[in-house]
Amino acid sequence: MFVLSGFLLFEPGTLSSPTGHFVYTPSLAVINSQNNIPLDQDLEIEFITKGTNNLTIMPSGKMKLIELRCKNITMGKKMEYEDYSCSGNNVLKVKILSENLKINIRFGDMTQPVLNTVP
């Protein structure tokens, strides 16, 4: 049995010629949003971004930003990145300095929280 699947995209109002254009919406997904890392230990937050948008790291509680990586490339130690783009896995590495830490990762207009409660 053979199955053929595919799609063509057409300009609005025409059905005669496909354009090949589509709308791509940037997205954000945090992999490990709940954590229990002890004080003075490193937490690696894994998340995925698709597309290009501004990226902002917003902590509530004490932490030390160690680095942000896109795949295996170090992107820096900033809290804000303009026009950030990484098609793949991102890792935000921080040192835990307070018992209850919440980090909001914002990518464009999407925000996902990451929580760490010290055991």
C-alpha positions as CSV (number, residue, x, y, z in Angstrom):
1,M,0.0,0.0,0.0
2,F,1.3,3.4,-0.9
3,V,0.1,6.7,0.6
4,L,0.9,10.0,-1.0
5,S,0.5,13.1,1.1
6,G,1.1,16.7,0.3
7,F,-0.4,20.2,0.0
8,L,-0.3,23.2,-2.3
9,L,-0.8,26.8,-1.1
10,F,-2.8,29.2,-3.3
11,E,-3.1,33.0,-3.4
12,P,-6.5,34.1,-1.9
13,G,-9.1,34.3,-4.7
14,T,-7.3,32.0,-7.1
15,L,-7.2,28.3,-7.5
16,S,-5.0,28.1,-10.5
17,S,-1.4,28.7,-9.3
18,P,0.2,27.7,-6.1
19,T,2.4,30.4,-4.5
20,G,4.6,28.3,-2.2
21,H,4.2,31.0,0.5
22,F,2.8,30.3,4.0
23,V,2.5,32.1,7.3
24,Y,5.0,31.0,9.9
25,T,4.3,31.9,13.5
26,P,7.3,32.0,15.9
27,S,6.8,29.6,18.9
28,L,8.3,28.8,22.3
29,A,8.3,25.5,24.3
30,V,10.0,24.9,27.6
31,I,11.1,21.3,28.2
32,N,11.8,21.3,31.9
33,S,9.5,23.9,33.5
34,Q,9.5,22.3,37.1
35,N,12.8,21.7,38.8
36,N,14.2,20.9,42.3
37,I,17.9,21.9,42.1
38,P,19.7,22.7,45.4
39,L,21.1,26.1,46.3
40,D,24.4,27.0,44.7
41,Q,23.9,24.4,42.0
42,D,23.5,25.0,38.3
43,L,20.1,24.6,36.6
44,E,20.0,24.0,32.8
45,I,16.7,25.1,31.4
46,E,16.0,23.5,28.0
47,F,13.6,25.2,25.6
48,I,12.8,25.3,21.9
49,T,12.2,28.4,19.8
50,K,11.0,28.5,16.2
51,G,11.3,31.6,14.1
52,T,12.8,35.0,15.0
53,N,11.7,37.3,17.8
54,N,13.0,39.2,20.8
55,L,14.0,36.9,23.7
56,T,13.9,38.1,27.3
57,I,14.9,36.3,30.5
58,M,12.9,37.6,33.5
59,P,13.8,36.2,36.9
60,S,11.8,36.5,40.1
61,G,14.2,35.4,42.9
62,K,18.0,35.3,43.0
63,M,20.1,33.6,40.3
64,K,23.3,34.1,38.4
65,L,23.1,33.9,34.6
66,I,25.9,31.6,33.4
67,E,25.2,31.3,29.7
68,L,22.6,30.8,26.9
69,R,23.4,28.2,24.2
70,C,21.8,27.6,20.9
71,K,22.6,23.9,20.1
72,N,26.2,23.9,21.2
73,I,27.0,27.5,20.4
74,T,27.3,30.0,23.3
75,M,25.1,33.0,22.6
76,G,26.2,35.1,25.6
77,K,25.2,36.1,29.1
78,K,22.6,38.7,28.5
79,M,19.0,38.9,29.7
80,E,17.7,40.4,26.5
81,Y,18.3,39.4,22.8
82,E,16.9,41.4,19.9
83,D,15.8,39.3,16.9
84,Y,16.9,36.1,18.5
85,S,16.8,33.0,16.2
86,C,17.7,29.5,17.0
87,S,16.1,26.6,15.2
88,G,16.8,23.8,17.6
89,N,17.4,23.3,21.3
90,N,18.3,26.2,23.5
91,V,19.9,25.8,27.0
92,L,19.8,28.6,29.6
93,K,22.2,27.8,32.4
94,V,21.8,29.6,35.7
95,K,23.1,29.2,39.3
96,I,20.4,28.9,41.9
97,L,20.8,31.5,44.6
98,S,17.3,31.5,46.3
99,E,15.0,28.8,47.6
100,N,12.1,29.7,45.3
101,L,13.0,30.9,41.8
102,K,10.7,31.7,38.9
103,I,12.1,32.6,35.6
104,N,9.8,33.8,32.8
105,I,11.2,33.2,29.3
106,R,9.6,35.5,26.9
107,F,9.9,35.1,23.1
108,G,8.0,37.8,21.3
109,D,4.5,37.9,22.9
110,M,4.8,34.3,24.3
111,T,5.9,33.8,27.9
112,Q,6.6,30.4,29.6
113,P,7.5,30.1,33.3
114,V,10.2,27.9,34.8
115,L,10.1,27.1,38.5
116,N,12.7,25.8,40.8
117,T,12.0,24.9,44.4
118,V,15.0,24.0,46.5
119,P,14.6,20.5,48.1
